[in-house]
Structures are given as C-alpha cells and as structure tokens.
Amino acid sequence: MTYRGNPLLEKLDRIAEYTGVPKLARRTAQDAAIPLRVMPLLPLTLAIVGLFVQAHAPAGGWIVVMGAWISAMPLGLTGPMRPPPGGVRDERERALVRTGHLAGLGAVALLAIGGCFLMGILGALAMVGYARVWLPQGPQDWIAIGFFLLVVQTTVAVLVASWMIPRGLADADEDDQPARLTRRADRRFRGGREG
Amino acid sequence: MAKQIYNRISLFRAEAGLSRKALADAVGVNPQTIGFLERGDYTPSLELAMKLAERFGISVELLFSFRPFPAMADVLRQAGEAT
C-alpha cells in the first residue's frame, strides 16, 4: 500500500487494488507473465456459438467464428505466453510455451479425429434414416470449422499455460519490498496497538 | 511422479544481498523464475542449477537436496551445543 498513515488515502488505495489495475500495472512493469485463467473461455464460447449458428444458418455463422478467432489472437500475444521484452525466453518460459502449444495442438487433434469418426458414423446412420446430423458441405462450413480449430488451439494453449503458473507468485512484487500484512493481520495489528 | 527437490536459494540470495532481479540477471533468467525456484514451484535444469551454485560459489549439493534443509535456527542451536 502506497499511502500509509492516511486513512482516507489508504482506503482509496485499497479500492484501487480491488479493481486489479494496479496489480496488472505492477506485473507489466516487472515483465512478469500474466496468467489468463478465464478470459480465453470467452472466444472459445463465441466460437462454439458461431459453429452452432453455422449449422443452422449457414449465412453468418462462419463470420462469428472468425470474430472469435480475431478476439483470441491477442491472448497469445499478451497472456502467459507473450514474448519477454528482451525477446529471449528463459528455460521455464520456453517449457510453458511448449506445453501450452502442445496441449492446444492435442486438443485440436482430438477434436479433428473425434469429429471425423463421429461425422462418419452419424453420417452413415443419417443415410439410412436413423439419425439427423449436420455435416459440413459448403465452403463456408469448412471455413467455420477451420477458424473453430484455430480458436481451440489458441485458447487451450493460453489456458494451459496460465494454469501452469502457480497462483502464489502471480503478484511477485515482494522482491525488494517488505511483506505486506494481510487484511486480517492488519486489523489484528491495529486492534492490538489501539487497544 | 517427479521427486520434490528442496533448495535454499533465498537463504544464499539474502546472504549475498542480491535482489531477485540481480540474481536473475546473473544467471540469465526472468526474475519470476527465481521466485518460482525459491518457492519450489519450479525444478531447474542441471545447467541452471549449476549456474546458481556457481554464482554463490558453492556446490550444487549445498543448494539443492531431495530432503528438506534444516532450519537455520536449528543449525545454529546444534552448533552452539557442540561448542
């Protein structure tokens, strides 16, 4: 906390901390990796919705999936896998990026292989009238699927890399500063001192 | 399952009066990586372990171990009792 001793400024400082902006600014200043544990779910959800729309309204679904891909792209550039300012990753960062991309590619491979088998089996059943299934036919369907797989690769990679960063050190600013008291300990300390 | 590796990087870093950033610059990693190492959240490569040991002028065995290191207070107490 920056303003110690002034109750009003301390309270305002605490409110500012709740917004998360100072924390983000500190991490950016320290060149630390920023984990994005939830944000990648948004473009992923958008891509799933877009694919669903494409199956029912072929005119616009692929645009939604493409929008999801465009919104997912910055995650790889700003999140836990962003290149450090010096441009050279250390061994831990390289391992993080490698594991993230491998997980993303694994998810894409699983989806592609599983999807091929599923569409093949359901397509065969549909031909004999036992099932109703959407199968990609036109170019827009394939473009939508292509963008969908790109979104899956990017978001899964960022999610896995983010979850690999331990939570405890996400805000690693105690390096040259004294440890900050927790709010409970702070209250206890103040109570003890005042009482 | 990989075996837990304990280290006392923070102890030697404090003794040397180095900040995480200074140590990170000395061994060529990100300061965040030093933090993860100190907390045992990351197991370094042999190269990094040797670089760290070299920076402190000690052997790798004194810096890393499969068994937890004794607390400094216990070591000092035992040393005091021995003398």
Interface residues (C-beta under 8 A of the other chain):
Chain A: Q30 D31 A32 A33 P84 D90 E91 R92 E93 P166 G168 L169 A172 D175 D176
Chain B: S19 R20 K21 G28 V29 N30 P31 Q32 T33 G35 F36 R39 D41 Y42 P44 S45 E47 L48
